[in-house]
């Protein structure tokens, strides 16, 4: 196998790994939020700061803006915790109080999103489908590359010329 052939296996292999990692992180975070809503504790949190981040915008790409909030709350055990949560509502401003949901064992993974199991399931499902399609394209590319580089023993040896008509 030459360097070029290895390239057509390694790069899609990296895409598969990235897709699996993204899917696992998505499912793990979704499970944490769901457990916090169902079995966690609540606390009153104060919004310390809100800020926006942007991405994209180079060339002809669109700009995406994400609103973040920094919340601080005290757990039932008396521990002060700060969280930085993306995609919060624009109606929450600095100084506002909101309810946060957290699991006692990982309060730093708290969420200020109000319980919405259906919305969480739909969003998680869409992301999982996206990652599955992403992984599927990478695997299909590797399979196509495999068939392109191997002729099943019907052609000439690599590096030789077949002069038969």
N, C-alpha and C positions, 0 to 999 in steps of 0.2 A: 504494500500500500504506500503510495507516494504522499508527499506533503499536501498536494492539492486534494487528494481523496480524503485524507485525514481532516482537512479543513471543512469538508462537506459533512463530516460526522461530528466534529468537535463543536462547531458553532451552534448547530441545532440542538446538540446535547446540552450546551449551556442554557439555551432558551427553555428546554424542558425543565432543567433544574430551577431556573428562575420562576417559571410558571408553577411548579409544584410548591416552591417556597411561598410565593404570593398566595396561593390557594390555602395553604396551611395557616398562614398568618391571618387571612381573612376569616377562616372558620374559627380559629382560636379567639380572635377579638370578638366575633359575633357571639360565641359561647360565653365569654366573660361578661359582656353586656347583658345578655339574656339572664344569666345567673344572678347578676347584681340586681336586675329588676325584680326577679322572682324570689330570691332567697337572701338578698343582701340587706344591708342597713341603709338608712337614709341620714343625711346630715344637711344642715343649712350651710351653704357656701356663699362667700362673697366674691364678686367679680373684681379682681384686682386690676385687670388690664384687658383690653381687647385690641387686636391688631390684625392687619391683613397681609397675606403673602401673595405674590403673583408668580406665575410661571408661564412659559411660552412667550410669544410676541416677537420672536426673531424671524426675519423674513416675512413670509405670508401666513404664519401661524397665528391663531387667535390667542388672546391672553386669558388665563384662568385665574380668578381671584378667590382665595380661601380666607374666610373670617375665622380667627382663633380667639378663644377666651382663656384667660388664666384665672382659675378659681382657687380659693383657699378655704379649707374646712378643717374642723377638728373631729377626729373619730371618737367613738364611744369610749375608747381606751385612753383618750386624752392626747393623742398624737396629732400634730398639725401637719397637714398634707397640702401640697400645691399640685394642681394638674393643669396641663395645657391641652385644651380640647379643640380640634379643628371642626369646621362646619357647624358652628353655633348660630343661633338666630341673631339677626341684626338688631333686634329690639332689646337685647341684653347689653347694658352699658356698664362702664366702670362704676362700682359702688352698689350695683344691684345685688339682691340676694336671690339665690335659686336653690332648689333641692338637688342634691347629688345622690347617686346610688353607688354603693361600693360593697365589695366583699371584704370582710374583716382581715383576711389573710393577704390581700393585695389592694389596699386602699389607694395606691398610686395609679391604679387602673380604673378609677372611678369615672362615671359619666354623668353629665348634667342633662343629657337628652331625656325627655319624658318617655315613660314606657310606651312602646309602639311595636309589639311583637310582629305584626304583619308587615310593617314597613321594614323592620330589621331583616325578616326572612326574605322579603322580595329583593332588597338590596344585596344581601349575601348570596342569594340564588343567582342574581345577574352577574355578580363578580365571579362566582364559581364557574358559570357557563362561559364567561369570557376567558378565564384561565384554561378551561378544558379545550376550547377552540384554539387558543394560543398553543397549547401543548400538542394538539392534534395536527396543526399545520407544521410544527417543527418535526414531529414524527413522520408525517407524510413526506416532508422534504428529504429526510434521511432515507426513507424507503425508496423514493425516486432516485436519489443519488446512488444508492446501492445498485438498483437496476441499471442505471446509466453506466456505472463503472464495471459491472459484470455482465457479460453477454451470454451467460449460461453455457459456455463451452462451445458455442457455434461459430465464433469468429476466430480470427488469427490471434496469435499470442501478442501480448502488448509489446510494442517496439518493433514489430515485423510488418511487412507489407504483404497483403494478399493480392496476387496478380490474376487470380482466376476470374473469368467474366461472369 
